[in-house]
């Protein structure tokens, strides 16, 4: 791993550019805050859908399925059917 030389604005602490480290940490913290906000927004939408009578477990499953391509979904469904048949669930 290569390190870039500290700039004039960075204080060197133990061989680390403290300013750059602080910048990385602060950027990550901001993104974590945004992520928490987005998660809260998603939770609100699920609550709204539930209030309208939709089954949120099914909505979550649909979202999961939409992330996959057709072939991947088909293979998963075939395997699920095979497992169900093996367990006598048909």
Buried (B, 14 or more C-beta within 10 A) or exposed (E): EEEEEBEEEBEEEEEEBBBBEEEEEEEEEEEEEEEEEEEEEEEEEBEEBEEEEEEBEEBEEEEEEEEEEEEEBEEEEEEEEEEEEEEEEE
